[in-house]
Amino acid sequence: MRCDLHVHSIASGMFNVPGLDRICRESYTDPAEVYERLKRTRMSIVTLTDHDSIEGAEALRSDAQRHRDAHGRLWHHGTRPC
């Protein structure tokens, strides 16, 4: 089993380090692209950990039909497929 329990998407917003918080984002990757990349690397469990936002997770949830595994099970972000 492979897992990544700390993944950000563009929904995290700006980087929270003084001096960089005005010019750098936490991530520049769309939530769907994060999902596709992790799926290609055969992750079993993933937790989308965007800062102060559930927009990334909501974007994936609203497009849940596309996020099914080879057995037709829905991939719930942060949990195992069910």
Summary of the structure (lengths in Angstrom):
residues: 82
radius of gyration: 13.4
end to end distance: 15.3
largest distance: 46.5
contacts: 210
relative contact order: 0.23
helix: 29%
strand: 16%
